Amino acid sequence: MFDKLIRDLKRLERGTQVPIQIRLDEDGQIDRRCPSEVCQSDFKVVLEDWKAKVRDEAVYCPICRHESKGTNWNTAAQQDYISRAARSHIQKVIQGALREDSSRFNSRQPRGGLISLSLSYRPGSSIIAVPPEAADRLRQHFVCEVCACRYSSLGAAFFCPACGHNSASTTFEKAVEAVRASVVALDAIRQMVSADAGEDAATDTCRQILESGLVRLVASFQRFAEATFHRLPNTASIKVRENLFQNLSESSTVWRSATGKGYEDLLNASDFATLGVFFQQRHLFAHREGLVDQKYVEKSQDQTYKVGQKLIIKETAVIHLAELVERLATELRALVSTCSRSSPAANSHPVQTSRET
């Protein structure tokens, strides 16, 4: 009775190609999302470069440099769209098969008999596959210094998605500018979101922008400090563990070992202590969604919060952090320049560091 349906289902089981059209933004960019559970950052790549420069076997996240196959970078909206498109295609196949089987069954029934059988099929509501919209607000655009791949992200990006090149030293200033721009635009964003989705959604959006700004500023500086540190002439003898520059005190120690000066010598005591609090807050947002634990209280000496509370980030705090990392970055550039012109200010020696961040 259902011969057509059975044949079509077997074909679907063996595999079929479903045409998918993902909408691009006005610059011809396609939205991408890092598949790393820790990162999950959104960025964009010019579709032309995604096809020509990005290798299917290895794509790099511009934010965290997570490496994965080219098929693993769809956004949640794209995954939903692809799923809907696939289900829509399957629905059409099944509907067509049932319609044909019903028609064939009815045509074979004898007419005028005592008993008459007929088979009818009423299709349900069609699944509409709505392509995702590309969001362009507060976006930064980059061109890789090595392979010329064009990509963009909401805020700072550090690694080329095509070749993985670390461009932290050249993108740091743009990252700081972007975070400042996001703070300036908060009122306009609040009004726009409030008109579209209500005041609660607007408040939540602005909160997320400020939290993201803090995280991105710290991450931008970490990447910048790491890239700048390796420009020093004597760093080969200094043992630097992975992710060391996420730790403010440890990274200050390796800078002192290489140059004779640490972060404490480049900032006053008050500013260095404040920067330490911001680094600890970034750690909470990255690993505990901003919920305060005992380790944060002990390390930051921040008496504002109790264990279990959630961090609240103000606009003034993000602007202050931007000023601190910008000032420290300027001092580090000058330090590298001085060391490159002369011998290091202090004899370097291997430094063993712990893994705690």
N, C-alpha and C positions, 0 to 999 in steps of 0.2 A: 504493500500500500504506500509506503514512504520510500520508494526506491531512489528518487531524486534527492531527497533529504539525506539519506544514508550516504550516497555517493559524494555529495557536496561536503558533508561533515568529515568524511575520510580525507578529502582533498585539503580541508582546513587543518586537519590533524597532521598531515604531512608537511604543512607549511605553506604560507602564501604571503605575497608582498602587498602591503596596503599603502597606497600613495598618501604621503603626509606633507602638508605645506605649513612650515613654521614661519610665522610672520616676522619680518625683520624691522628694525627701526629705520628712521630716515637716513641714517648713515650707513645702512647696509650691514648692520651688526646683528649677530644672533646671541641671544641670552644663554649663558652657561652657569652652572652651579657646581662648586667643589663637592665631590662625593664623600670626602672625609667627614666622618661623624663629628669630629672636633671642630672643623672649620665651617663647612656649609656656606662659604662666601659666594656671592653672586658677582659675575663679571660678564663682559661681552667680548666677542672677537669678530672682526670683519669677516663675513662669510667667505669671501674670496680667499682670505688668508687661512681660514679654518680648513678649507679644501686643499689649498696649495702648499701651505707651510706646516700645518699641524699634522703630525704622524698619528695614524690610527692606533698604533701600539703604545704610544706614550704621549700623554698630555700633562702639562704641569699647571697647578693652581697658581695664579699670580700672587695670591696672598700668603699661602703657607708652603707652597712647592710640593704639595701632595701629587704623586704620580699615579695615573690610572689610564686605562684604555679609552679611546676616543668615544666609545658608546656609553660611557658612564657619566656624562656631564650635563644631562638634561636637567632643567629646573623642575620644581614640583608642578608648576603650571603646565610645562611642556609634557611631563609624564602623564598628567591628567588628560591633556588634550590627545596625546598618542593613544592612551587607553580608551578614551571615548571614541576616537576615530576607528580603532580596531574593533571595538564592540559594535559601532555603527555598521562597519563593513560586514561583520559576522551576522548581524541582525538582518541586513539586506539579503545576504546569501540564504539564510534560513527562511526568511519570508518568501523569497522567490521560489525556493524549493517546495515549501508547503503549498504555495499557491498553485504551482504546477502539478504537484501530487494530488491536490484536491480536485483540480480540473480533470485530470486523467481518471481518477476514481469515479467521479460523477459521470463521465462520458461512457463508462463501462457498465453502468447500472441499467437493467432492463426497464423498459417503459410500460406502463399500463398494468403492472402486476399488483397482486394483493398487498405486498409490502414494498415500500419504496425507501431506499437509503440515500442519503446525500451527505457529503462532507463539506463543511464550510470553515474558513479561516479568517479571523479578524485580527489584523496586525495591531500591536500596541503602539504607543507613542514613539515616534522616531527619536533616537539619541542624537542630539545636536552637538557636534564637535566644534567648540568655540576656540579659535587659536588665541594663545596668550598675547597680551599687550606688552610691549617693551617699555620699561620705565627709564626715563632719561634724566630725571632731576638729580642734581648734586653729583653728576657723573664726571670722572676724570678720564682723559684719553691719553694713551701711551703708544709709542712706537719703539720696538725693541732695538737697542743699539747694535745688536749682533746680526739678527736675521730680518729685521724690518717688519716683523709681524705687528699688526695694528690691533689693539685691544683696549678695553676700558673697564672701569670698575666704579662702584659707589664708594669713593674714598681711595685710600692708598692701595697700591699694588706694587709688588716687589719682583715678581718673576715672570718671564715671558712664557705664555702657555705653549708656545711651539718648541722652544729650545731650552727653557728653564733658566736663562741668564738672569742673574741678580742685578737689578737696576736700582737698588735701594739708594745709592748715593746720589743719583740724579733725580729721583722722584720724591725725596724727602720734603723738599720745599713745597712741591705741589700738593703733597698730602696735608701739610700744615695749612696751606691756603684753603684747601677744600673743606677741612674741618671748620675753619673760621667762617667760611661761606655758609656752611650748613647751620651754624649758630645764628648768623645774621638772618637767614631765611626762615627761622623757626616760626615767627609770627604769621608769615604768609602761608607756610605749610599748615599751621594750626587752623587758620581760617578755611583753607581749601578742604582739608580733611573733615573739619566740623560740618561744613555745608554738605559734604557728600555722604558722610557716615556717622555724624553725630559727635558731640563733645567728648565722650569717653574715648572714642577711637582716635580723636585728634590729640588728646592728652597722652594716650599710649604711644602714638607715633612719635611725638616730640620727645618723650622719655627714651624711646629706643634710639633716636638720633643722637641724643646726648651720650647715652651709654656707648653707642658705637663710636662716637667721636673720641671718647676717652680711650677705648681699646685700640683704635686705629692710631692715635697719636703715640701711645706707648709702643705698639708694634712697629710703627714707622721708625721711631727712634732706635729701637732694638736692631732692626735691619740696617739702618744707617750706621750705627756704631760698629756693628760687626763688619760691614763692608769697608768702612773707613779704617778700622783697626788693621785689617789685612793689607792696607796700603803702606803700613810702617815698614821700614827696612829691616827690622830685627825680630819679626814675629815668628820666624821659623823655629826658634828655640823655646817658644812659650807654648805650653800644652793648653789647648782650648777645647773643652768638651762641647758636645752638641747642645745647642740651646743655652749656652752659658750667658749670653747677653740678655736673656729674659730675667736674669737676676742682677739687680742694681749693684749690690755690694761686690759680687764676684767679678762682674765686668769692670768695675772700678779698680779692682785689684790687678787684673791683667793689664789694664791701661797703665797703672802705676809701675808694674814690672817692666813694661816696654818703654816707657817715656819718663818715669820718675814722678809723674803726676796722675792722680786719680780724679774721679768726679768731685770728690770733696774739696779738691784744690781749685776746681774750676767754677764751683758755685759756693755761695755762702752757706753756713750751717743750716739756716732756716729753710732755704730753697732746696737744699739737698734732702732734708728731712721730709719736706712736702712732696718732693719727687718720689721718695721712697713709699709714701702713702699711696700715691697714684699707681705705682707699680704693683703694690699689693691689691689695690682695687681692681686693676686689670686682671690679676690672677683670679679673683673671685668671679668676675664676669665670665672669664674663659672656662672655669671649672666648676663653679657653683651657682651660676645664674645670678650672681650678685648677692647671694645670701651669706651673711657674716658668720664665720666660725671662730673658734678660739685661737687658731693659728694666726688669723688676720689681726685679731685684737692684740696678740702678743708681739707680732712682728711690726705692725704699723704704729703701735702705741696710740691708735685712734680711739679716743674715749667717747666719741659721738654715738657709737652704736654698741648694742649688746648682741651676744650670740643669738642667731636666729632671725635678726632683722635683715631687711634688704637695703642695700646701698641706694641712696638718692643722689643723683648727679645733677648739679646746677650748671647753668650757662657760664657763670663766673668761674667755676672750677675748670671747665673745658678750656676756656680762654687762658686761664692761668697756666694750665698744663702746656698749652701750645707755646706760650712765652718761654717756659722753662726748657722744654726740649729744643726749641729753636736757639736759645742762648747757649745751651750746652753743646749743641751741634756746631755752632760757630767756633766755640773754644776748641773743640776736637779737631776741626779742620785746621785751625791755626797751629795746633800742637803737631799735627802730622806734617804740616809744611815746615815747621821748625826742625823737626827730627829728620826730615828728608834732606835738609840742607847741611846738617851737621850730624855728628855721632849722637846716639840716644843720651838723654839726660841722666839715665841710670843704667847700670849694667843689667842686662836681662838674664833671667834664669828660668828654668822650667817651673811652672806653678801647677800643683795638683789641686783640683777643685772638687767640691762635693756636687752631688746631683740634685740637691734640694733647691727649689725655686720659690 
